[in-house]
Amino acid sequence: MTAPTRRTVHLTRTEHALPLPASLPDAAELIGAVQSELAAAGRPSTDAELRVVDGELLAYYDVPRAAVVNR
């Protein structure tokens, strides 16, 4: 039996933050922006996660380092 191939994967996280409290339309805009970015990359919106951290609503997802474009 041979050992499975080991791969080192480098990921970068794309993150959008909305300070809380925030209006529902602002939260919808944040989620819509993330959905649009994922759709443009051919990925489902379920790849993103939402969390509240330090008084901000964070919407984030991981991208392979090779796919990162600095703006």
Helices and strands as residue ranges (DSSP letters): E 11-19, H 24-40, G 45-47, E 49-53, E 56-64, G 65-67
